[in-house]
Amino acid sequence: MPLIADRKDFVDPDTCCYRCVMNGNNRMLSSGVAFFLKHDDGIVHPYGPHCAAETLGGRDGLKGIPDFTARDVDQPGGGESGGGAGGSEVPVPQDAALRDAAIAKRYLLLRMEKVANIPGINPMVRYQPLQTIYQDFLRTGILEPADVTHILAIERKVTTPTNLKTNNLLDVYTAETKLTRRIKESISPKDKSYLEGIRLWLREKLRLSAKQIASAKIKIHSSAFEN
């Protein structure tokens, strides 16, 4: 069974690229971002972008996967994952279908896992009507076209609060990741307590102000939490 691209996601900067380790080189993913590839035993491992593409036989193998790093910092275009919040222009219907599936998978996982499982997160994030689709996806790894359409419709509904739209949930996930890193690295009890207070606010309110972002010294998308 060939390796399958699973997602683009954050990792601790001291995480090593799996392919490099297998080749005897403990090269760390210092950017804090990795492509996760699923092996035939069902286990996913982190790879750097070059190693991921090489392993899959080209960058086309990275199309159509959820990108959970899209709101990290300003990035040109939608990237090779095709999972940008708005998606980029695509030339053929197959690519459009891959893009929509990636966006739907990402929204499903943000609502039911990535953000929903953050300790103390606002309970409104988890959306119980998606539970059956989520459980089916965990079992099969596949979203049926009807499920993709349904998930995208939920995200785009005018009645879905703006803080539960894709961009804001990605901002929450990104800020949570960056704050947790800063807390882990902090050696000052005062700084640690201050950062924990900002993180608590984020988890409750699902947003941060520009002042809070600056004072926490984290770098995320320039339009973060603008909704």
MODELLER restraints for C-alpha pairs under 7 A, 6 or more apart:
rsr = mdl.restraints
at = mdl.atoms
rsr.add(forms.Gaussian(group=physical.xy_distance, feature=features.Distance(at['CA:1:A'], at['CA:40:A']), mean=5.59, stdev=0.5))
rsr.add(forms.Gaussian(group=physical.xy_distance, feature=features.Distance(at['CA:2:A'], at['CA:40:A']), mean=6.87, stdev=0.5))
rsr.add(forms.Gaussian(group=physical.xy_distance, feature=features.Distance(at['CA:3:A'], at['CA:37:A']), mean=6.30, stdev=0.5))
rsr.add(forms.Gaussian(group=physical.xy_distance, feature=features.Distance(at['CA:3:A'], at['CA:38:A']), mean=5.62, stdev=0.5))
rsr.add(forms.Gaussian(group=physical.xy_distance, feature=features.Distance(at['CA:3:A'], at['CA:39:A']), mean=5.04, stdev=0.5))
rsr.add(forms.Gaussian(group=physical.xy_distance, feature=features.Distance(at['CA:3:A'], at['CA:40:A']), mean=6.55, stdev=0.5))
rsr.add(forms.Gaussian(group=physical.xy_distance, feature=features.Distance(at['CA:4:A'], at['CA:37:A']), mean=5.48, stdev=0.5))
rsr.add(forms.Gaussian(group=physical.xy_distance, feature=features.Distance(at['CA:4:A'], at['CA:38:A']), mean=5.11, stdev=0.5))
rsr.add(forms.Gaussian(group=physical.xy_distance, feature=features.Distance(at['CA:4:A'], at['CA:39:A']), mean=6.88, stdev=0.5))
rsr.add(forms.Gaussian(group=physical.xy_distance, feature=features.Distance(at['CA:5:A'], at['CA:36:A']), mean=6.19, stdev=0.5))
rsr.add(forms.Gaussian(group=physical.xy_distance, feature=features.Distance(at['CA:5:A'], at['CA:37:A']), mean=4.45, stdev=0.5))
rsr.add(forms.Gaussian(group=physical.xy_distance, feature=features.Distance(at['CA:5:A'], at['CA:38:A']), mean=6.19, stdev=0.5))
rsr.add(forms.Gaussian(group=physical.xy_distance, feature=features.Distance(at['CA:5:A'], at['CA:61:A']), mean=6.73, stdev=0.5))
rsr.add(forms.Gaussian(group=physical.xy_distance, feature=features.Distance(at['CA:5:A'], at['CA:62:A']), mean=5.94, stdev=0.5))
rsr.add(forms.Gaussian(group=physical.xy_distance, feature=features.Distance(at['CA:5:A'], at['CA:65:A']), mean=6.76, stdev=0.5))
rsr.add(forms.Gaussian(group=physical.xy_distance, feature=features.Distance(at['CA:6:A'], at['CA:36:A']), mean=5.43, stdev=0.5))
rsr.add(forms.Gaussian(group=physical.xy_distance, feature=features.Distance(at['CA:6:A'], at['CA:37:A']), mean=5.31, stdev=0.5))
rsr.add(forms.Gaussian(group=physical.xy_distance, feature=features.Distance(at['CA:6:A'], at['CA:38:A']), mean=6.04, stdev=0.5))
rsr.add(forms.Gaussian(group=physical.xy_distance, feature=features.Distance(at['CA:6:A'], at['CA:65:A']), mean=6.05, stdev=0.5))
rsr.add(forms.Gaussian(group=physical.xy_distance, feature=features.Distance(at['CA:7:A'], at['CA:35:A']), mean=5.91, stdev=0.5))
rsr.add(forms.Gaussian(group=physical.xy_distance, feature=features.Distance(at['CA:7:A'], at['CA:36:A']), mean=5.36, stdev=0.5))
rsr.add(forms.Gaussian(group=physical.xy_distance, feature=features.Distance(at['CA:7:A'], at['CA:65:A']), mean=5.09, stdev=0.5))
rsr.add(forms.Gaussian(group=physical.xy_distance, feature=features.Distance(at['CA:7:A'], at['CA:66:A']), mean=5.05, stdev=0.5))
rsr.add(forms.Gaussian(group=physical.xy_distance, feature=features.Distance(at['CA:7:A'], at['CA:67:A']), mean=6.02, stdev=0.5))
rsr.add(forms.Gaussian(group=physical.xy_distance, feature=features.Distance(at['CA:8:A'], at['CA:34:A']), mean=5.78, stdev=0.5))
rsr.add(forms.Gaussian(group=physical.xy_distance, feature=features.Distance(at['CA:8:A'], at['CA:35:A']), mean=4.46, stdev=0.5))
rsr.add(forms.Gaussian(group=physical.xy_distance, feature=features.Distance(at['CA:8:A'], at['CA:36:A']), mean=6.14, stdev=0.5))
rsr.add(forms.Gaussian(group=physical.xy_distance, feature=features.Distance(at['CA:8:A'], at['CA:66:A']), mean=6.32, stdev=0.5))
rsr.add(forms.Gaussian(group=physical.xy_distance, feature=features.Distance(at['CA:8:A'], at['CA:67:A']), mean=4.70, stdev=0.5))
rsr.add(forms.Gaussian(group=physical.xy_distance, feature=features.Distance(at['CA:8:A'], at['CA:68:A']), mean=5.99, stdev=0.5))
rsr.add(forms.Gaussian(group=physical.xy_distance, feature=features.Distance(at['CA:8:A'], at['CA:69:A']), mean=6.75, stdev=0.5))
rsr.add(forms.Gaussian(group=physical.xy_distance, feature=features.Distance(at['CA:9:A'], at['CA:33:A']), mean=5.74, stdev=0.5))
rsr.add(forms.Gaussian(group=physical.xy_distance, feature=features.Distance(at['CA:9:A'], at['CA:34:A']), mean=5.64, stdev=0.5))
rsr.add(forms.Gaussian(group=physical.xy_distance, feature=features.Distance(at['CA:9:A'], at['CA:35:A']), mean=6.46, stdev=0.5))
rsr.add(forms.Gaussian(group=physical.xy_distance, feature=features.Distance(at['CA:9:A'], at['CA:67:A']), mean=6.39, stdev=0.5))
rsr.add(forms.Gaussian(group=physical.xy_distance, feature=features.Distance(at['CA:9:A'], at['CA:68:A']), mean=5.10, stdev=0.5))
rsr.add(forms.Gaussian(group=physical.xy_distance, feature=features.Distance(at['CA:9:A'], at['CA:69:A']), mean=5.66, stdev=0.5))
rsr.add(forms.Gaussian(group=physical.xy_distance, feature=features.Distance(at['CA:10:A'], at['CA:32:A']), mean=5.65, stdev=0.5))
rsr.add(forms.Gaussian(group=physical.xy_distance, feature=features.Distance(at['CA:10:A'], at['CA:33:A']), mean=4.48, stdev=0.5))
rsr.add(forms.Gaussian(group=physical.xy_distance, feature=features.Distance(at['CA:10:A'], at['CA:34:A']), mean=6.21, stdev=0.5))
rsr.add(forms.Gaussian(group=physical.xy_distance, feature=features.Distance(at['CA:10:A'], at['CA:69:A']), mean=6.55, stdev=0.5))
rsr.add(forms.Gaussian(group=physical.xy_distance, feature=features.Distance(at['CA:11:A'], at['CA:32:A']), mean=5.00, stdev=0.5))
rsr.add(forms.Gaussian(group=physical.xy_distance, feature=features.Distance(at['CA:11:A'], at['CA:33:A']), mean=5.53, stdev=0.5))
rsr.add(forms.Gaussian(group=physical.xy_distance, feature=features.Distance(at['CA:11:A'], at['CA:34:A']), mean=6.49, stdev=0.5))
rsr.add(forms.Gaussian(group=physical.xy_distance, feature=features.Distance(at['CA:12:A'], at['CA:32:A']), mean=5.45, stdev=0.5))
rsr.add(forms.Gaussian(group=physical.xy_distance, feature=features.Distance(at['CA:13:A'], at['CA:28:A']), mean=6.76, stdev=0.5))
rsr.add(forms.Gaussian(group=physical.xy_distance, feature=features.Distance(at['CA:13:A'], at['CA:29:A']), mean=5.47, stdev=0.5))
rsr.add(forms.Gaussian(group=physical.xy_distance, feature=features.Distance(at['CA:13:A'], at['CA:30:A']), mean=4.41, stdev=0.5))
rsr.add(forms.Gaussian(group=physical.xy_distance, feature=features.Distance(at['CA:13:A'], at['CA:31:A']), mean=6.11, stdev=0.5))
rsr.add(forms.Gaussian(group=physical.xy_distance, feature=features.Distance(at['CA:13:A'], at['CA:32:A']), mean=4.33, stdev=0.5))
rsr.add(forms.Gaussian(group=physical.xy_distance, feature=features.Distance(at['CA:14:A'], at['CA:28:A']), mean=5.40, stdev=0.5))
rsr.add(forms.Gaussian(group=physical.xy_distance, feature=features.Distance(at['CA:14:A'], at['CA:29:A']), mean=6.37, stdev=0.5))
rsr.add(forms.Gaussian(group=physical.xy_distance, feature=features.Distance(at['CA:14:A'], at['CA:30:A']), mean=6.33, stdev=0.5))
rsr.add(forms.Gaussian(group=physical.xy_distance, feature=features.Distance(at['CA:15:A'], at['CA:28:A']), mean=5.39, stdev=0.5))
rsr.add(forms.Gaussian(group=physical.xy_distance, feature=features.Distance(at['CA:15:A'], at['CA:29:A']), mean=5.67, stdev=0.5))
rsr.add(forms.Gaussian(group=physical.xy_distance, feature=features.Distance(at['CA:16:A'], at['CA:26:A']), mean=5.78, stdev=0.5))
rsr.add(forms.Gaussian(group=physical.xy_distance, feature=features.Distance(at['CA:16:A'], at['CA:27:A']), mean=5.40, stdev=0.5))
rsr.add(forms.Gaussian(group=physical.xy_distance, feature=features.Distance(at['CA:16:A'], at['CA:28:A']), mean=4.11, stdev=0.5))
rsr.add(forms.Gaussian(group=physical.xy_distance, feature=features.Distance(at['CA:16:A'], at['CA:29:A']), mean=5.68, stdev=0.5))
rsr.add(forms.Gaussian(group=physical.xy_distance, feature=features.Distance(at['CA:17:A'], at['CA:27:A']), mean=6.08, stdev=0.5))
rsr.add(forms.Gaussian(group=physical.xy_distance, feature=features.Distance(at['CA:17:A'], at['CA:28:A']), mean=6.11, stdev=0.5))
rsr.add(forms.Gaussian(group=physical.xy_distance, feature=features.Distance(at['CA:17:A'], at['CA:29:A']), mean=6.24, stdev=0.5))
rsr.add(forms.Gaussian(group=physical.xy_distance, feature=features.Distance(at['CA:17:A'], at['CA:46:A']), mean=5.71, stdev=0.5))
rsr.add(forms.Gaussian(group=physical.xy_distance, feature=features.Distance(at['CA:17:A'], at['CA:47:A']), mean=4.59, stdev=0.5))
rsr.add(forms.Gaussian(group=physical.xy_distance, feature=features.Distance(at['CA:17:A'], at['CA:48:A']), mean=5.77, stdev=0.5))
rsr.add(forms.Gaussian(group=physical.xy_distance, feature=features.Distance(at['CA:18:A'], at['CA:45:A']), mean=6.16, stdev=0.5))
rsr.add(forms.Gaussian(group=physical.xy_distance, feature=features.Distance(at['CA:18:A'], at['CA:46:A']), mean=5.80, stdev=0.5))
rsr.add(forms.Gaussian(group=physical.xy_distance, feature=features.Distance(at['CA:18:A'], at['CA:47:A']), mean=5.64, stdev=0.5))
rsr.add(forms.Gaussian(group=physical.xy_distance, feature=features.Distance(at['CA:19:A'], at['CA:47:A']), mean=6.56, stdev=0.5))
rsr.add(forms.Gaussian(group=physical.xy_distance, feature=features.Distance(at['CA:19:A'], at['CA:51:A']), mean=6.55, stdev=0.5))
rsr.add(forms.Gaussian(group=physical.xy_distance, feature=features.Distance(at['CA:20:A'], at['CA:26:A']), mean=6.02, stdev=0.5))
rsr.add(forms.Gaussian(group=physical.xy_distance, feature=features.Distance(at['CA:20:A'], at['CA:27:A']), mean=6.11, stdev=0.5))
rsr.add(forms.Gaussian(group=physical.xy_distance, feature=features.Distance(at['CA:29:A'], at['CA:48:A']), mean=6.47, stdev=0.5))
rsr.add(forms.Gaussian(group=physical.xy_distance, feature=features.Distance(at['CA:34:A'], at['CA:46:A']), mean=5.50, stdev=0.5))
rsr.add(forms.Gaussian(group=physical.xy_distance, feature=features.Distance(at['CA:34:A'], at['CA:47:A']), mean=5.46, stdev=0.5))
rsr.add(forms.Gaussian(group=physical.xy_distance, feature=features.Distance(at['CA:34:A'], at['CA:48:A']), mean=5.41, stdev=0.5))
rsr.add(forms.Gaussian(group=physical.xy_distance, feature=features.Distance(at['CA:34:A'], at['CA:49:A']), mean=6.93, stdev=0.5))
rsr.add(forms.Gaussian(group=physical.xy_distance, feature=features.Distance(at['CA:35:A'], at['CA:46:A']), mean=5.58, stdev=0.5))
rsr.add(forms.Gaussian(group=physical.xy_distance, feature=features.Distance(at['CA:35:A'], at['CA:47:A']), mean=5.13, stdev=0.5))
rsr.add(forms.Gaussian(group=physical.xy_distance, feature=features.Distance(at['CA:35:A'], at['CA:48:A']), mean=6.21, stdev=0.5))
rsr.add(forms.Gaussian(group=physical.xy_distance, feature=features.Distance(at['CA:35:A'], at['CA:49:A']), mean=6.40, stdev=0.5))
rsr.add(forms.Gaussian(group=physical.xy_distance, feature=features.Distance(at['CA:35:A'], at['CA:52:A']), mean=6.52, stdev=0.5))
rsr.add(forms.Gaussian(group=physical.xy_distance, feature=features.Distance(at['CA:36:A'], at['CA:44:A']), mean=5.84, stdev=0.5))
rsr.add(forms.Gaussian(group=physical.xy_distance, feature=features.Distance(at['CA:36:A'], at['CA:45:A']), mean=5.28, stdev=0.5))
rsr.add(forms.Gaussian(group=physical.xy_distance, feature=features.Distance(at['CA:36:A'], at['CA:46:A']), mean=4.49, stdev=0.5))
rsr.add(forms.Gaussian(group=physical.xy_distance, feature=features.Distance(at['CA:36:A'], at['CA:47:A']), mean=6.06, stdev=0.5))
rsr.add(forms.Gaussian(group=physical.xy_distance, feature=features.Distance(at['CA:37:A'], at['CA:44:A']), mean=5.23, stdev=0.5))
rsr.add(forms.Gaussian(group=physical.xy_distance, feature=features.Distance(at['CA:37:A'], at['CA:45:A']), mean=5.54, stdev=0.5))
rsr.add(forms.Gaussian(group=physical.xy_distance, feature=features.Distance(at['CA:37:A'], at['CA:46:A']), mean=6.58, stdev=0.5))
rsr.add(forms.Gaussian(group=physical.xy_distance, feature=features.Distance(at['CA:38:A'], at['CA:44:A']), mean=4.16, stdev=0.5))
rsr.add(forms.Gaussian(group=physical.xy_distance, feature=features.Distance(at['CA:38:A'], at['CA:45:A']), mean=6.60, stdev=0.5))
rsr.add(forms.Gaussian(group=physical.xy_distance, feature=features.Distance(at['CA:53:A'], at['CA:59:A']), mean=4.86, stdev=0.5))
rsr.add(forms.Gaussian(group=physical.xy_distance, feature=features.Distance(at['CA:53:A'], at['CA:61:A']), mean=6.90, stdev=0.5))
rsr.add(forms.Gaussian(group=physical.xy_distance, feature=features.Distance(at['CA:62:A'], at['CA:80:A']), mean=6.05, stdev=0.5))
rsr.add(forms.Gaussian(group=physical.xy_distance, feature=features.Distance(at['CA:62:A'], at['CA:81:A']), mean=5.45, stdev=0.5))
rsr.add(forms.Gaussian(group=physical.xy_distance, feature=features.Distance(at['CA:63:A'], at['CA:80:A']), mean=5.52, stdev=0.5))
rsr.add(forms.Gaussian(group=physical.xy_distance, feature=features.Distance(at['CA:63:A'], at['CA:81:A']), mean=4.44, stdev=0.5))
rsr.add(forms.Gaussian(group=physical.xy_distance, feature=features.Distance(at['CA:63:A'], at['CA:82:A']), mean=5.66, stdev=0.5))
rsr.add(forms.Gaussian(group=physical.xy_distance, feature=features.Distance(at['CA:64:A'], at['CA:81:A']), mean=5.29, stdev=0.5))
rsr.add(forms.Gaussian(group=physical.xy_distance, feature=features.Distance(at['CA:64:A'], at['CA:82:A']), mean=5.25, stdev=0.5))
rsr.add(forms.Gaussian(group=physical.xy_distance, feature=features.Distance(at['CA:64:A'], at['CA:83:A']), mean=6.59, stdev=0.5))
rsr.add(forms.Gaussian(group=physical.xy_distance, feature=features.Distance(at['CA:64:A'], at['CA:98:A']), mean=4.59, stdev=0.5))
rsr.add(forms.Gaussian(group=physical.xy_distance, feature=features.Distance(at['CA:64:A'], at['CA:99:A']), mean=5.32, stdev=0.5))
rsr.add(forms.Gaussian(group=physical.xy_distance, feature=features.Distance(at['CA:64:A'], at['CA:101:A']), mean=6.97, stdev=0.5))
rsr.add(forms.Gaussian(group=physical.xy_distance, feature=features.Distance(at['CA:64:A'], at['CA:102:A']), mean=5.21, stdev=0.5))
rsr.add(forms.Gaussian(group=physical.xy_distance, feature=features.Distance(at['CA:65:A'], at['CA:81:A']), mean=5.06, stdev=0.5))
rsr.add(forms.Gaussian(group=physical.xy_distance, feature=features.Distance(at['CA:65:A'], at['CA:82:A']), mean=6.70, stdev=0.5))
rsr.add(forms.Gaussian(group=physical.xy_distance, feature=features.Distance(at['CA:65:A'], at['CA:83:A']), mean=6.27, stdev=0.5))
rsr.add(forms.Gaussian(group=physical.xy_distance, feature=features.Distance(at['CA:65:A'], at['CA:102:A']), mean=5.05, stdev=0.5))
rsr.add(forms.Gaussian(group=physical.xy_distance, feature=features.Distance(at['CA:66:A'], at['CA:81:A']), mean=6.56, stdev=0.5))
rsr.add(forms.Gaussian(group=physical.xy_distance, feature=features.Distance(at['CA:66:A'], at['CA:83:A']), mean=5.07, stdev=0.5))
rsr.add(forms.Gaussian(group=physical.xy_distance, feature=features.Distance(at['CA:66:A'], at['CA:102:A']), mean=4.70, stdev=0.5))
rsr.add(forms.Gaussian(group=physical.xy_distance, feature=features.Distance(at['CA:66:A'], at['CA:103:A']), mean=6.25, stdev=0.5))
rsr.add(forms.Gaussian(group=physical.xy_distance, feature=features.Distance(at['CA:66:A'], at['CA:105:A']), mean=6.40, stdev=0.5))
rsr.add(forms.Gaussian(group=physical.xy_distance, feature=features.Distance(at['CA:66:A'], at['CA:106:A']), mean=5.13, stdev=0.5))
rsr.add(forms.Gaussian(group=physical.xy_distance, feature=features.Distance(at['CA:67:A'], at['CA:81:A']), mean=6.19, stdev=0.5))
rsr.add(forms.Gaussian(group=physical.xy_distance, feature=features.Distance(at['CA:67:A'], at['CA:83:A']), mean=5.12, stdev=0.5))
rsr.add(forms.Gaussian(group=physical.xy_distance, feature=features.Distance(at['CA:67:A'], at['CA:84:A']), mean=6.69, stdev=0.5))
rsr.add(forms.Gaussian(group=physical.xy_distance, feature=features.Distance(at['CA:68:A'], at['CA:170:A']), mean=6.72, stdev=0.5))
rsr.add(forms.Gaussian(group=physical.xy_distance, feature=features.Distance(at['CA:70:A'], at['CA:84:A']), mean=6.01, stdev=0.5))
rsr.add(forms.Gaussian(group=physical.xy_distance, feature=features.Distance(at['CA:71:A'], at['CA:170:A']), mean=6.15, stdev=0.5))
rsr.add(forms.Gaussian(group=physical.xy_distance, feature=features.Distance(at['CA:71:A'], at['CA:171:A']), mean=6.04, stdev=0.5))
rsr.add(forms.Gaussian(group=physical.xy_distance, feature=features.Distance(at['CA:71:A'], at['CA:174:A']), mean=6.77, stdev=0.5))
rsr.add(forms.Gaussian(group=physical.xy_distance, feature=features.Distance(at['CA:71:A'], at['CA:220:A']), mean=6.34, stdev=0.5))
rsr.add(forms.Gaussian(group=physical.xy_distance, feature=features.Distance(at['CA:71:A'], at['CA:221:A']), mean=5.08, stdev=0.5))
rsr.add(forms.Gaussian(group=physical.xy_distance, feature=features.Distance(at['CA:72:A'], at['CA:174:A']), mean=6.06, stdev=0.5))
rsr.add(forms.Gaussian(group=physical.xy_distance, feature=features.Distance(at['CA:72:A'], at['CA:220:A']), mean=4.61, stdev=0.5))
rsr.add(forms.Gaussian(group=physical.xy_distance, feature=features.Distance(at['CA:72:A'], at['CA:221:A']), mean=5.43, stdev=0.5))
rsr.add(forms.Gaussian(group=physical.xy_distance, feature=features.Distance(at['CA:73:A'], at['CA:219:A']), mean=6.57, stdev=0.5))
rsr.add(forms.Gaussian(group=physical.xy_distance, feature=features.Distance(at['CA:73:A'], at['CA:220:A']), mean=4.64, stdev=0.5))
rsr.add(forms.Gaussian(group=physical.xy_distance, feature=features.Distance(at['CA:73:A'], at['CA:221:A']), mean=4.13, stdev=0.5))
rsr.add(forms.Gaussian(group=physical.xy_distance, feature=features.Distance(at['CA:73:A'], at['CA:222:A']), mean=6.88, stdev=0.5))
rsr.add(forms.Gaussian(group=physical.xy_distance, feature=features.Distance(at['CA:74:A'], at['CA:221:A']), mean=5.24, stdev=0.5))
rsr.add(forms.Gaussian(group=physical.xy_distance, feature=features.Distance(at['CA:74:A'], at['CA:222:A']), mean=6.51, stdev=0.5))
rsr.add(forms.Gaussian(group=physical.xy_distance, feature=features.Distance(at['CA:77:A'], at['CA:88:A']), mean=6.32, stdev=0.5))
rsr.add(forms.Gaussian(group=physical.xy_distance, feature=features.Distance(at['CA:78:A'], at['CA:84:A']), mean=4.63, stdev=0.5))
rsr.add(forms.Gaussian(group=physical.xy_distance, feature=features.Distance(at['CA:78:A'], at['CA:87:A']), mean=5.88, stdev=0.5))
rsr.add(forms.Gaussian(group=physical.xy_distance, feature=features.Distance(at['CA:78:A'], at['CA:88:A']), mean=5.57, stdev=0.5))
rsr.add(forms.Gaussian(group=physical.xy_distance, feature=features.Distance(at['CA:82:A'], at['CA:99:A']), mean=5.06, stdev=0.5))
rsr.add(forms.Gaussian(group=physical.xy_distance, feature=features.Distance(at['CA:82:A'], at['CA:102:A']), mean=6.96, stdev=0.5))
rsr.add(forms.Gaussian(group=physical.xy_distance, feature=features.Distance(at['CA:83:A'], at['CA:99:A']), mean=5.89, stdev=0.5))
rsr.add(forms.Gaussian(group=physical.xy_distance, feature=features.Distance(at['CA:83:A'], at['CA:102:A']), mean=5.30, stdev=0.5))
rsr.add(forms.Gaussian(group=physical.xy_distance, feature=features.Distance(at['CA:83:A'], at['CA:103:A']), mean=5.30, stdev=0.5))
rsr.add(forms.Gaussian(group=physical.xy_distance, feature=features.Distance(at['CA:85:A'], at['CA:166:A']), mean=6.62, stdev=0.5))
rsr.add(forms.Gaussian(group=physical.xy_distance, feature=features.Distance(at['CA:85:A'], at['CA:167:A']), mean=6.35, stdev=0.5))
rsr.add(forms.Gaussian(group=physical.xy_distance, feature=features.Distance(at['CA:87:A'], at['CA:99:A']), mean=6.79, stdev=0.5))
rsr.add(forms.Gaussian(group=physical.xy_distance, feature=features.Distance(at['CA:90:A'], at['CA:96:A']), mean=6.16, stdev=0.5))
rsr.add(forms.Gaussian(group=physical.xy_distance, feature=features.Distance(at['CA:101:A'], at['CA:148:A']), mean=5.83, stdev=0.5))
rsr.add(forms.Gaussian(group=physical.xy_distance, feature=features.Distance(at['CA:104:A'], at['CA:148:A']), mean=5.49, stdev=0.5))
rsr.add(forms.Gaussian(group=physical.xy_distance, feature=features.Distance(at['CA:104:A'], at['CA:151:A']), mean=5.78, stdev=0.5))
rsr.add(forms.Gaussian(group=physical.xy_distance, feature=features.Distance(at['CA:104:A'], at['CA:152:A']), mean=5.83, stdev=0.5))
rsr.add(forms.Gaussian(group=physical.xy_distance, feature=features.Distance(at['CA:107:A'], at['CA:166:A']), mean=6.13, stdev=0.5))
rsr.add(forms.Gaussian(group=physical.xy_distance, feature=features.Distance(at['CA:108:A'], at['CA:134:A']), mean=6.93, stdev=0.5))
rsr.add(forms.Gaussian(group=physical.xy_distance, feature=features.Distance(at['CA:110:A'], at['CA:116:A']), mean=6.73, stdev=0.5))
rsr.add(forms.Gaussian(group=physical.xy_distance, feature=features.Distance(at['CA:110:A'], at['CA:169:A']), mean=6.73, stdev=0.5))
rsr.add(forms.Gaussian(group=physical.xy_distance, feature=features.Distance(at['CA:111:A'], at['CA:125:A']), mean=5.56, stdev=0.5))
rsr.add(forms.Gaussian(group=physical.xy_distance, feature=features.Distance(at['CA:111:A'], at['CA:126:A']), mean=5.12, stdev=0.5))
rsr.add(forms.Gaussian(group=physical.xy_distance, feature=features.Distance(at['CA:111:A'], at['CA:127:A']), mean=6.31, stdev=0.5))
rsr.add(forms.Gaussian(group=physical.xy_distance, feature=features.Distance(at['CA:112:A'], at['CA:126:A']), mean=5.27, stdev=0.5))
rsr.add(forms.Gaussian(group=physical.xy_distance, feature=features.Distance(at['CA:112:A'], at['CA:127:A']), mean=6.75, stdev=0.5))
rsr.add(forms.Gaussian(group=physical.xy_distance, feature=features.Distance(at['CA:115:A'], at['CA:173:A']), mean=6.00, stdev=0.5))
rsr.add(forms.Gaussian(group=physical.xy_distance, feature=features.Distance(at['CA:116:A'], at['CA:125:A']), mean=5.64, stdev=0.5))
rsr.add(forms.Gaussian(group=physical.xy_distance, feature=features.Distance(at['CA:116:A'], at['CA:126:A']), mean=5.33, stdev=0.5))
rsr.add(forms.Gaussian(group=physical.xy_distance, feature=features.Distance(at['CA:120:A'], at['CA:203:A']), mean=6.29, stdev=0.5))
rsr.add(forms.Gaussian(group=physical.xy_distance, feature=features.Distance(at['CA:121:A'], at['CA:203:A']), mean=4.52, stdev=0.5))
rsr.add(forms.Gaussian(group=physical.xy_distance, feature=features.Distance(at['CA:121:A'], at['CA:204:A']), mean=5.91, stdev=0.5))
rsr.add(forms.Gaussian(group=physical.xy_distance, feature=features.Distance(at['CA:122:A'], at['CA:203:A']), mean=6.01, stdev=0.5))
rsr.add(forms.Gaussian(group=physical.xy_distance, feature=features.Distance(at['CA:122:A'], at['CA:204:A']), mean=5.07, stdev=0.5))
rsr.add(forms.Gaussian(group=physical.xy_distance, feature=features.Distance(at['CA:125:A'], at['CA:164:A']), mean=6.71, stdev=0.5))
rsr.add(forms.Gaussian(group=physical.xy_distance, feature=features.Distance(at['CA:137:A'], at['CA:143:A']), mean=6.09, stdev=0.5))
rsr.add(forms.Gaussian(group=physical.xy_distance, feature=features.Distance(at['CA:155:A'], at['CA:165:A']), mean=5.86, stdev=0.5))
rsr.add(forms.Gaussian(group=physical.xy_distance, feature=features.Distance(at['CA:162:A'], at['CA:227:A']), mean=6.24, stdev=0.5))
rsr.add(forms.Gaussian(group=physical.xy_distance, feature=features.Distance(at['CA:163:A'], at['CA:169:A']), mean=6.79, stdev=0.5))
rsr.add(forms.Gaussian(group=physical.xy_distance, feature=features.Distance(at['CA:163:A'], at['CA:206:A']), mean=6.59, stdev=0.5))
rsr.add(forms.Gaussian(group=physical.xy_distance, feature=features.Distance(at['CA:168:A'], at['CA:225:A']), mean=5.80, stdev=0.5))
rsr.add(forms.Gaussian(group=physical.xy_distance, feature=features.Distance(at['CA:171:A'], at['CA:224:A']), mean=5.83, stdev=0.5))
rsr.add(forms.Gaussian(group=physical.xy_distance, feature=features.Distance(at['CA:171:A'], at['CA:225:A']), mean=6.51, stdev=0.5))
rsr.add(forms.Gaussian(group=physical.xy_distance, feature=features.Distance(at['CA:172:A'], at['CA:206:A']), mean=6.11, stdev=0.5))
rsr.add(forms.Gaussian(group=physical.xy_distance, feature=features.Distance(at['CA:172:A'], at['CA:207:A']), mean=6.58, stdev=0.5))
rsr.add(forms.Gaussian(group=physical.xy_distance, feature=features.Distance(at['CA:176:A'], at['CA:199:A']), mean=6.68, stdev=0.5))
rsr.add(forms.Gaussian(group=physical.xy_distance, feature=features.Distance(at['CA:178:A'], at['CA:218:A']), mean=6.12, stdev=0.5))
rsr.add(forms.Gaussian(group=physical.xy_distance, feature=features.Distance(at['CA:179:A'], at['CA:195:A']), mean=6.79, stdev=0.5))
rsr.add(forms.Gaussian(group=physical.xy_distance, feature=features.Distance(at['CA:179:A'], at['CA:199:A']), mean=6.54, stdev=0.5))
rsr.add(forms.Gaussian(group=physical.xy_distance, feature=features.Distance(at['CA:179:A'], at['CA:218:A']), mean=6.98, stdev=0.5))
rsr.add(forms.Gaussian(group=physical.xy_distance, feature=features.Distance(at['CA:183:A'], at['CA:192:A']), mean=5.35, stdev=0.5))
rsr.add(forms.Gaussian(group=physical.xy_distance, feature=features.Distance(at['CA:183:A'], at['CA:195:A']), mean=6.34, stdev=0.5))
rsr.add(forms.Gaussian(group=physical.xy_distance, feature=features.Distance(at['CA:186:A'], at['CA:192:A']), mean=5.87, stdev=0.5))
rsr.add(forms.Gaussian(group=physical.xy_distance, feature=features.Distance(at['CA:195:A'], at['CA:216:A']), mean=6.37, stdev=0.5))
rsr.add(forms.Gaussian(group=physical.xy_distance, feature=features.Distance(at['CA:202:A'], at['CA:208:A']), mean=5.98, stdev=0.5))
rsr.add(forms.Gaussian(group=physical.xy_distance, feature=features.Distance(at['CA:207:A'], at['CA:225:A']), mean=5.90, stdev=0.5))
rsr.add(forms.Gaussian(group=physical.xy_distance, feature=features.Distance(at['CA:208:A'], at['CA:225:A']), mean=6.70, stdev=0.5))
